[in-house]
Amino acid sequence: MSLDQREAPYLDAVLRYRETGYTPFHTPGHKLGKGAPEALRELLGDPFLQADVAMAGGVEDTRESTHLIRLAEDYAAEAWGSDRCWFLVNGSTSGIHALVLTLCGPGDEVIIPRNAHKSMLAGLIFSGAVPVYLEPQVDPLWGIPLTVSAEAAQRALGDHPAAKAIFVTSPTYNGLGSDLAAVAAAAHAAGVPFVTDQAWGPHLRFCPELPVDAMAAGADAAVVSTHKLISGITQTSVLMARAQRINLARLDSMVAMTQSTSPQVLMYASIDAARRQMATRGAELWRGAIEQARWARDELNKLPGIRCLGEEALARRGVSSFDPTRLTISSCDRGHSGYELETVLRDDYRIAVEAADPLNIVLNVTYGDAHADLEKLVAALRDYAGRRAGQAGGSGSAACTGLLARTPAFTRQVLSPREAFFAPSVALPLAACTARVSAEMVTPYPPGIPVLGPGEAVSDEIVAYLQEGARAGLKVHGPEDRTLRTLRVVA
Ligand SMILES: Cc1ncc(COP(=O)(O)O)c(C=O)c1O
């Protein structure tokens, strides 16, 4: 089958629906904008409201009864090189849930990176599966997790022959890629399906100058967030899979279980449009973005006290590719935190970044950025570096860097995440938690790798680290009490 990738059947159907001008006796209640509050109309505009229908609203019937959504997904499957694709309206999060539920049941082992996205933890709780962790190293200069190495994956597959699947996150948030072909070969030699969380790589397939795409490297399934780096609107993602090692009928049921039954057609239309844009013009568009990002990186690295992560990352253990369009920028050598950089860029220069932590900021560069946008970024940081030259950093990051070097190791999984999640639990003062079993996840940033997950033994070392972290103002995600005065443990 060869489809004409210049077509966008779902997008066209939505446009046709709006142009036809139906009298709507269907959801949502604002009735194509006619009943919408004025403030909402001002925010969204009539063209949006006139196409704000759920799938049953006339564009087509239901997923089961018509072919339109399946046809658009077939175009995507061909574009991304998979047997089957599903459009998702709850992000890659729901794709990961669907994959874990398809591949693992209660008590099954699944090999995952220790710093897997938190949707993986929910997948483990839903399914009852037990994680076997691949522990990525942390880059000591940047405080970011490096990639999972093929050797570590191979070792885990050898040590856990009953594992039902291996998941790898690639590229990472900072654009570092694993050797996916080697992990795929190791997984397949062990007879295990290989899944890539490629949330940060919806674009890779479409430009040869970018790191290799998961499906091209031999993955059995992948999720890509079309809303992160290409033109899908927020929350849209695509799940893709091959039939050889994955039961596509079961995956189809799990996708249905993890999605809304009222998907917004504009979301689907935007995935269809993004796929067409990538399949027809992706290489050209991304070559432009790569050039812009490289220019900005070179300029930023000339500024005193500022550095921007680049291809030198390829020398780190396990890192086999780098996406040059991801900008990780730091001024922490001068004690200026990523939060400080983020605030200054936002308040003084009206520049909004993707993320900030005590050490770095992260920015996305895509085909949507003009050269003037990158010039504005470089000029702002040049100005900032000049203004701050010779001044000590405000919030600093030394304590954070010191803590990083002593991040405690994984202890032991006493209960499955699901057992710990549903067990009666109690919040105890942190000092009283040694030798207890954690009921929650605790992930310090940096480096964004959990020190505890539900069901894991709490050690002396972890308590001491978290106490020191709390004193140093370490930011943690996951626990109910983010001040870390207490920790929820299994009762
Ligand atoms: C590595 C990774 N996987 C999955 C996700 C979830 O993606 P989404 O926001 O599309 O649900 C994220 C979100 O940031 C992510 O960073």
The ligand as an ORCA input file, in Angstrom:
! r2SCAN-3c Opt
* xyz 0 1
  C       9.944     11.179     28.117
  C       8.493     11.520     28.195
  N       7.593     10.551     27.974
  C       6.276     10.798     28.007
  C       5.800     12.047     28.271
  C       4.317     12.289     28.295
  O       3.974     12.969     27.152
  P       2.604     13.767     26.989
  O       2.818     15.098     27.637
  O       2.443     13.848     25.507
  O       1.536     12.985     27.651
  C       6.696     13.095     28.516
  C       6.198     14.450     28.817
  O       6.900     15.369     29.056
  C       8.079     12.830     28.478
  O       8.982     13.781     28.719
*
